[in-house]
Amino acid sequence: MENEKEKITKKLPKITVKEKKKIIFLGSEAAPFIATGGLADVLGSLPKELAKKKNLDISVILPLYSIISQEFKSKFKFLINFNVSVGWRWQYAGVFYYEYEGVKFYFIDNEYYFKRDGNIYGFYDDGERFAFFSRACLDAIARLNIYPDILHCNDWQTASSIIFLKGMYYGDENFRRIKTIFTIHNIEYQGVFPLESFSNLFGFPDSIINYVEFSNTVNLMKGAIEMTDIVSTVSPTYAEEIKNSYYAHGLENIINRNANKLCGILNGIDVDNYNPANDKYLFKNYSVEDMEGKVVCKRELQKLLNLPIRDDVPIIAVISRLVSHKGLDLIKGIIEPLLSSDVQIVILGKGEISYENFFTNISNTYRGKCATVIAYNQDLSRKIYSGADIFLMPSKSEPCGLSQMIASRYGTVPIVRETGGLNDSIKAYNGESGNGCTFHDDNGHDILYVLNEAVSLYKDKDVRKKLVKTVMTTDFSWKNQAEKYENLYTK
Ligand code: GLC
């Protein structure tokens, strides 16, 4: 006879344990392994946040650049090797593995493509290097039998994974059921190559030429936008902006005709990594409860950069790649009038030679008021984020922008132009609410006006205190944003 317990158990619906949803990110850089820009920050922090969720299984595949530190490389475990078809050739690919902060990282090894001096981009054969990588990722997925539910590709370097997947690998049922997301971190860089490379370099089949061809070239970003299931970008405002020619760098029609699968999710930052309370790069740590350390950070920064040590003068900082879309011409136009008032200006960045020269010359002319350091320097950037009072980011366009969020975390009040992610993350202070200063038009009057406003807010101690507190406590963590990605994956 059945006992009571068995009877009850029989009546209950059978619960099947749901398998985790598998997501694989593909990208060309991810912190802390290899970082040259914002993409690395995102791929170093979003997967980590998602991996905290019990129902998700998160992997990232990266190229194994020789410049990844030996300290990391010595921990990577070799898994397999195979040959990858690149146009008319076959190239070696090795796969290494390392689990880091809950995320499974795979690295594609090929010294011919990834053992280069110094940089990770900017070589004559970048098209071939990333075509190889994109295809090797798919082949590694098959050989390791780690087919994901969702393949999440980022920027042009991994756009061709989507093109291969949808245009060549669909015969395989395991690949056919994979859904793809293509995230545009910056529409300016599209991966454009001569049309001849379509078959001889990329090895794309003729049947997909219409997707990939654009203005008589191979345009990888266009191909991915056309062929992917979802297109996302890194802020809601940018998702709207790229429908217009001013922002779309020629792709506005392509974006508009794919608008039904387009969404924008604002990036977050790794708030544990960027935390003034325990950041080891800072002269002294501090927090919103105890701001004493920020005063020390400011004085030490002034000392380091040969600026007069004064608590009462605001330091205005720019930390940026020195390229045109960061709005540097606006700064060029107003820097001398700005320097005629009682402020100090600090500039850190690398990029186009004309900007490097301009800002270096200005610093030489205005010694003791303006300091420029031409470098990409993590240590110094943290010392500036923490030591400055005002952070200037007047980008002409900015898909998301992370520096305004980092500066905020360190209690440095951001001034931004209302575009892209700057518009979504910083709201103008109006005496009550708001976490920074903003301006709309791309002109010198507006930026100078708002800079003066920021300086007068700074000079009013009570206002400054209130504003800095709001700025520091604005939530730029990945927590809420990762949830939005999770919803997207579930969809
Ligand atoms: C690109 C964009 C930048 C964004 C970053 C991460 O570098 O230019 O705005 O924050 O990608 O998505």
Residues whose N, C-alpha, C, O or C-beta is under 5 A from the ligand:
A	BS01	GLC	G37 G38 L39 V42 H185 N186 V234 E398 P399 C400 G401 L402
